[in-house]
């Protein structure tokens, strides 16, 4: 019965969410700014086009102008492309099949990681998932960008970089079958790349410094981990997130953003005395509405409604 009720709640919240989300098409367009030295990259799927508009517009509103480039994951229709280009003037849309994977696995957002690391040759690159909403000021992001230092969204358990050997032994003790845990239990194998600490973050919202020269190291990470885990395991969904964390860990002065000001919804839960969006406004800057908890309540809908009203 509990599981049945949970499904009903999620279904109701999804209906409310889609109704609210539809209004994003009535918000004013924004522009990709060619002369900016900050590049915002986001991979877009057909089912998440309007979500992407909310994510990008809400971030630009709080951060400031950026050059914007989108990755078409292969599912976008002509109608999707028309909507995106009408709402983001001068945006560049790259087809995923045109991206050099550098001998890394295919799919699972690997193309996105390869692409954004390549673009750090010319820009500070911010990667933003379509299921994020920026609801507050982001001075920490502005500071990291201005100082050309990396960042990643994370959680309260690992607020700071963790020594490689400690993280490797800890992950091994979890006996977790998820590929990220398997990879983390083999972190010590990456010592040949002179990595000493690991930032356990999330690839949904990350910033990579200009001139970080990580593009050449990514294939090495992939090759080492494929030898440790086997090709089939290393091709599973989740290896790109681990590799994104490794790339951040190789950037000097990268930091994990403070939780709960930047956090993944429900991982863990953010407990407050207030309910709904009011508990977040003025305290939280960005929320990543990660899949499993996305519609466990109607917070995502409230964040969408608040953002659309603000954009109007």
Long-range contacts (C-beta under 8 A, 24 or more apart in sequence): 6-296, 9-295, 9-296, 9-297, 10-295, 10-296, 13-295, 13-296, 13-297, 13-298, 13-300, 13-301, 14-295, 16-298, 16-301, 17-295, 17-298, 17-300, 17-301, 17-304, 20-301, 20-304, 20-305, 20-308, 21-50, 21-51, 21-54, 21-304, 22-50, 23-308, 24-50, 24-53, 24-54, 24-57, 24-304, 24-308, 24-311, 25-50, 25-53, 25-83, 25-87, 26-308, 26-312, 27-53, 27-57, 27-87, 27-308, 27-311, 27-312, 28-311, 28-312, 29-86, 29-87, 29-88, 29-89, 30-56, 30-57, 30-60, 30-87, 30-88, 30-89, 31-65, 31-88, 31-89, 31-90, 32-66, 32-67, 32-68, 32-69, 32-88, 32-89, 32-90, 32-91, 32-92, 33-65, 33-66, 33-67, 33-90, 34-67, 34-90, 35-67, 36-65, 36-66, 36-67, 36-123, 37-123, 37-124, 37-210, 38-65, 38-66, 38-67, 38-123, 38-124, 38-125, 38-126, 38-145, 39-66, 39-67, 39-68, 39-69, 39-119, 39-122, 39-123, 39-124, 39-125, 39-126, 40-66, 40-67, 40-68, 40-69, 40-125, 40-126, 40-128, 41-69, 41-70, 41-71, 41-112, 41-115, 41-116, 41-119, 41-125, 41-126, 41-127, 41-128, 42-68, 42-70, 42-71, 42-127, 42-128, 42-129, 42-130, 43-70, 43-71, 43-73, 43-96, 43-109, 43-111, 43-112, 43-130, 44-70, 44-71, 44-72, 44-73, 44-76, 44-80, 44-84, 44-130, 45-73, 45-75, 45-76, 45-130, 46-75, 46-76, 46-77, 46-80, 47-75, 48-130, 48-131, 49-76, 49-80, 49-83, 49-84, 50-83, 51-130, 51-131, 52-84, 52-130, 53-83, 53-84, 53-87, 53-88, 54-133, 54-304, 54-307, 54-308, 55-128, 55-129, 55-130, 55-131, 55-132, 55-133, 55-134, 56-88, 56-128, 57-87, 57-307, 57-311, 58-132, 58-133, 58-134, 58-135, 58-307, 58-310, 58-311, 59-128, 59-132, 59-134, 59-138, 59-286, 61-134, 61-310, 61-311, 62-134, 62-136, 62-137, 62-138, 62-285, 63-134, 63-138, 63-141, 63-142, 64-142, 66-126, 67-123, 68-92, 69-93, 69-94, 69-119, 70-94, 71-95, 71-96, 71-99, 71-111, 71-112, 71-115, 72-96, 102-215, 102-218, 102-219, 102-222, 103-219, 103-222, 103-223, 104-218, 104-219, 104-222, 104-243, 105-222, 105-234, 105-235, 105-239, 105-240, 106-235, 107-235, 107-237, 108-235, 108-236, 108-237, 108-238, 108-239, 108-240, 109-203, 109-240, 109-241, 110-239, 110-240, 110-243, 112-240, 113-203, 113-218, 113-240, 113-243, 113-244, 113-247, 114-215, 114-218, 116-208, 117-208, 117-212, 117-214, 117-215, 117-218, 117-247, 118-215, 120-208, 120-209, 120-210, 120-211, 120-212, 120-213, 120-214, 120-215, 121-210, 121-211, 121-215, 122-210, 123-210, 124-148, 124-207, 124-208, 124-209, 124-210, 125-207, 125-208, 125-210, 126-205, 126-206, 126-207, 126-208, 127-203, 127-204, 127-205, 127-206, 127-207, 127-208, 127-244, 128-204, 128-205, 129-203, 129-204, 129-205, 129-288, 131-204, 131-288, 131-289, 131-290, 131-291, 131-294, 132-204, 132-205, 132-286, 132-287, 132-288, 132-289, 133-286, 133-287, 133-289, 133-300, 133-303, 133-304, 133-307, 134-285, 134-286, 134-307, 135-277, 135-280, 135-281, 135-284, 135-285, 135-286, 135-287, 135-303, 135-306, 135-307, 136-261, 136-280, 136-281, 136-282, 136-283, 136-284, 136-285, 136-286, 137-285, 138-285, 138-286, 140-257, 140-258, 140-261, 140-262, 140-285, 141-207, 141-257, 144-207, 144-255, 145-207, 147-253, 148-209, 148-210, 148-211, 149-209, 149-251, 149-252, 149-253, 149-254, 149-255, 150-206, 150-207, 150-208, 150-209, 150-212, 150-248, 150-251, 150-253, 150-254, 150-255, 151-206, 151-207, 151-248, 151-254, 151-255, 151-256, 151-257, 152-199, 152-201, 152-202, 152-203, 152-205, 152-206, 152-207, 152-244, 152-245, 152-248, 152-254, 152-255, 152-256, 152-257, 153-201, 153-202, 153-204, 153-205, 153-206, 153-256, 153-257, 153-262, 153-263, 153-264, 153-286, 153-288, 154-199, 154-200, 154-201, 154-202, 154-256, 154-257, 154-259, 154-262, 155-200, 155-202, 155-259, 155-263, 155-264, 155-267, 155-268, 156-259, 156-260, 156-268, 157-200, 158-199, 158-200, 158-201, 158-256, 159-256, 159-258, 159-259, 160-256, 161-197, 161-198, 161-199, 161-249, 161-254, 161-256, 162-197, 162-198, 162-199, 162-200, 163-196, 163-197, 163-198, 164-188, 164-190, 164-191, 164-195, 164-196, 164-197, 164-198, 167-198, 167-200, 178-238, 179-229, 179-233, 179-234, 179-236, 179-237, 179-238, 179-239, 179-242, 180-238, 180-239, 180-241, 180-242, 182-229, 182-233, 183-225, 183-228, 183-229, 183-238, 183-239, 183-242, 184-242, 186-225, 186-228, 186-229, 189-224, 189-225, 189-227, 189-228, 190-221, 190-224, 190-225, 190-246, 192-224, 193-217, 193-220, 193-221, 193-224, 193-250, 195-246, 195-249, 195-250, 197-249, 198-245, 198-246, 198-249, 199-245, 199-248, 199-249, 199-254, 199-255, 199-256, 200-245, 200-256, 201-244, 201-245, 201-248, 201-256, 202-241, 202-264, 202-288, 202-290, 203-240, 203-241, 203-244, 203-245, 204-264, 204-288, 204-290, 205-257, 205-262, 205-286, 205-288, 206-244, 206-248, 208-247, 208-248, 208-251, 209-251, 209-254, 212-250, 212-251, 214-247, 214-250, 214-251, 217-247, 217-250, 218-243, 218-247, 221-246, 221-247, 260-284, 261-285, 261-286, 262-286, 263-287, 263-288, 264-288, 264-290, 265-289, 265-290, 265-293, 265-294, 265-299, 265-300, 266-290, 266-292, 266-293, 266-296, 267-293, 276-302, 277-302, 277-303, 277-306, 281-306
